[in-house]
Every structure is written in structure tokens, then in C-alpha cells.
Amino acid sequence: MQIRRRQFIKNLVTASVSIALFTFSKISFGKWLLADFKHRSIEKTLQELFPDKVIKKSRKIKLKLPKTAENGNVVPITITSTIDNIESVYILSEKNPVPLVAKFTLDHSLEPYIGARFKMQETCDVIVIVKAGEEYFQARQKVKVTIGGCGG
């Protein structure tokens, strides 16, 4: 099969644009993520993510987590909530080297249902913080880690 000049140029331009977009997205998203996901204490993480914010405890956030994680490398979590107008959901693990495990941005018209798996270094509280409008709500649950984890 012979490739014509026009098809060759079209393929070359498509490949060049794809490589440029991929490279740009890696660089820009990497810098954005670095601000939130870095090594620090849980206190410092909460202070930087939610400066001067009052975070209220809420029973409207339901967490489905194991009480004991047999393997800290894979801890499943399911989050649901009946709070209206949720914009963001943050998952934090108190004793992980990087306490912020995940950050989800949602359309406020959705009722959130989030399922994920993450690593835990050791036994500690898992904290879920929900931003709804200008208010912040949280739910916590202690998870005992028996082996593994992100520390080894």
C-alpha cells in the first residue's frame, strides 16, 4: 500500500499535535498536582487545603470502609452523601506520608457515589471532607492496617 503525500502530511501533523498536547498536559497537570499532593503532616495538609475554614462533622456522609484492612496496599472505600450541592470530595489518611489520598470534583447537581482503593501506611483515621457551596463537612473512620501499606 502506497501512502500519498497528502495522507503522509496529515498523519505527521496529527502525530505532532498529539505529542505536543501529551507533553503539555503532563507538565501543567504535574505542577497543579504537586501543590496538593506532597509530603507533609496531616495538620499542615488541612491547614493548606482549608485555610480558616470550619469543617463540621456530618452524619449525611456515609463511608463504607473495612474496620481492619488485611493488606494496607489495597484499602477499598465507598462514599455516598445526601448533602446538597456537593462540589468537591477529599479523601485523607492521617498517617500516610502524603495525607491527601484523592480529590474529586463533581457537578453540584449529582448525588455523589465514589468508589476507590488506596494505600494506607498504618492504622489511623480515614477522613472524608466534602465541600458544598461555602460549607465544609467531614466524616471519619478508623481503619486498622495489619500488613503492607505504603511504608513497606
Secondary structure by P-SEA (a helix, b strand, c coil): ccccaaaaaaaaaaaaaaaaaaaaaaaaaaaaaaaccccccaaaaaaaacccbbbbbbcccccccccccccccbbbbbbbbccccccbbbbbbccccccccbbbbbcccccbbbbbccccccbbbbbbbbbcccbbbbbbbbbbbccccccc
